[in-house]
Amino acid sequence: NFFKRTHNISFMQKINERVFFKSEPLFRNNGNMVFLYVDDLSKKAKVHLECVDKEGKSIWKNSDEILQELKQNNNDRLSFEYRHNNEFLTISLWGAKRKTHCFDLKTGKLLWSYNPEK
């Protein structure tokens, strides 16, 4: 906890017996937690967007290839910004190649993507 607070690095989150590396809690939705995390601490770890209940059981999980862009940076955190309204979640990539993706919060499915370069 000291390292996390002083260096602003989130290595993992544990919910019951499940461990979520580099977890970025986004918000609570109807008592469930929606967050992003990676499989492990390797450079090849896959990024997941997941909604879990209080016991750590998965409500839905999305591992689309577009989520993998969130970890393409040089620091220890996933890079993005987000907004939600309890129905939809939009995640935007930071930087010059700004992309935005919208997800349905009931299913976790990608609804649309926007890239100003296309």
C-alpha positions as CSV (number, residue, x, y, z in Angstrom):
1,N,0.0,0.0,0.0
2,F,2.8,2.4,0.8
3,F,4.4,1.8,-2.6
4,K,1.1,2.2,-4.4
5,R,0.3,5.5,-2.6
6,T,3.7,7.1,-3.0
7,H,4.5,6.0,-6.6
8,N,0.9,5.9,-7.9
9,I,1.4,2.4,-9.3
10,S,-1.3,-0.2,-9.2
11,F,0.2,-3.7,-9.4
12,M,-2.8,-5.8,-8.5
13,Q,-6.2,-6.0,-7.0
14,K,-7.4,-9.2,-5.2
15,I,-11.1,-10.0,-5.0
16,N,-11.6,-13.3,-3.1
17,E,-9.2,-15.7,-4.8
18,R,-9.0,-13.8,-8.1
19,V,-6.0,-11.5,-8.7
20,F,-6.2,-8.7,-11.3
21,F,-2.9,-7.1,-12.3
22,K,-2.5,-3.4,-13.1
23,S,-6.2,-3.1,-12.2
24,E,-7.9,0.2,-13.0
25,P,-11.3,0.3,-11.2
26,L,-13.6,2.5,-13.3
27,F,-16.9,2.6,-11.3
28,R,-19.6,0.6,-9.6
29,N,-22.6,-0.4,-11.6
30,N,-25.7,-1.8,-9.8
31,G,-23.4,-3.1,-7.0
32,N,-20.9,-4.6,-9.4
33,M,-17.4,-3.3,-10.2
34,V,-16.4,-2.5,-13.7
35,F,-12.6,-2.3,-14.3
36,L,-9.7,-2.9,-16.6
37,Y,-6.8,-5.2,-15.9
38,V,-4.1,-7.4,-17.5
39,D,-3.5,-11.1,-17.2
40,D,0.0,-10.7,-15.6
41,L,2.9,-8.3,-15.4
42,S,4.5,-9.4,-18.7
43,K,4.7,-7.1,-21.7
44,K,2.6,-9.6,-23.6
45,A,-0.2,-9.7,-21.0
46,K,-3.7,-9.2,-22.5
47,V,-6.0,-6.4,-21.4
48,H,-9.5,-7.2,-20.2
49,L,-12.6,-5.1,-19.4
50,E,-14.7,-6.9,-16.9
51,C,-17.7,-6.5,-14.6
52,V,-17.6,-8.6,-11.4
53,D,-20.0,-8.9,-8.5
54,K,-19.0,-8.5,-4.8
55,E,-17.7,-12.2,-4.7
56,G,-15.5,-11.7,-7.7
57,K,-17.7,-13.7,-10.1
58,S,-17.7,-12.4,-13.6
59,I,-20.9,-10.8,-14.9
60,W,-19.3,-10.2,-18.3
61,K,-15.8,-9.9,-19.7
62,N,-14.5,-8.2,-22.9
63,S,-11.0,-9.0,-24.3
64,D,-11.4,-7.3,-27.7
65,E,-8.2,-6.5,-29.6
66,I,-8.9,-2.8,-29.4
67,L,-8.4,-2.9,-25.6
68,Q,-4.8,-4.0,-26.2
69,E,-3.9,-0.5,-27.3
70,L,-4.4,0.7,-23.7
71,K,-1.2,-0.8,-22.6
72,Q,1.0,0.5,-25.4
73,N,2.8,3.1,-23.3
74,N,6.0,3.4,-21.2
75,N,4.7,3.6,-17.7
76,D,3.2,1.1,-15.3
77,R,-0.4,2.0,-15.7
78,L,-2.9,1.6,-18.5
79,S,-3.4,4.8,-20.5
80,F,-6.9,6.0,-21.1
81,E,-9.8,8.2,-20.0
82,Y,-13.4,7.2,-19.6
83,R,-16.9,8.3,-19.1
84,H,-20.1,6.4,-18.3
85,N,-23.8,6.9,-17.7
86,N,-24.7,3.4,-16.3
87,E,-25.8,2.2,-19.8
88,F,-22.7,2.9,-21.8
89,L,-19.0,3.3,-21.2
90,T,-16.7,5.2,-23.5
91,I,-12.9,4.7,-23.3
92,S,-10.6,7.1,-25.1
93,L,-6.9,6.6,-25.8
94,W,-4.6,9.5,-25.0
95,G,-2.1,10.9,-27.4
96,A,-2.0,12.1,-31.0
97,K,-3.9,9.1,-32.3
98,R,-7.0,9.7,-30.3
99,K,-9.5,6.8,-30.5
100,T,-12.8,6.3,-28.6
101,H,-14.6,3.0,-28.1
102,C,-18.1,2.6,-26.6
103,F,-19.2,-0.5,-24.7
104,D,-22.7,-1.6,-23.6
105,L,-22.6,-2.0,-19.8
106,K,-25.2,-4.7,-19.7
107,T,-23.2,-7.1,-21.9
108,G,-19.7,-5.6,-22.2
109,K,-19.9,-5.7,-26.0
110,L,-18.3,-3.1,-28.2
111,L,-21.0,-0.9,-29.7
112,W,-18.9,1.5,-31.8
113,S,-15.4,3.0,-32.3
114,Y,-14.3,6.4,-33.5
115,N,-11.0,7.3,-34.9
116,P,-10.6,10.9,-36.3
117,E,-7.9,9.7,-38.7
118,K,-10.4,7.5,-40.6
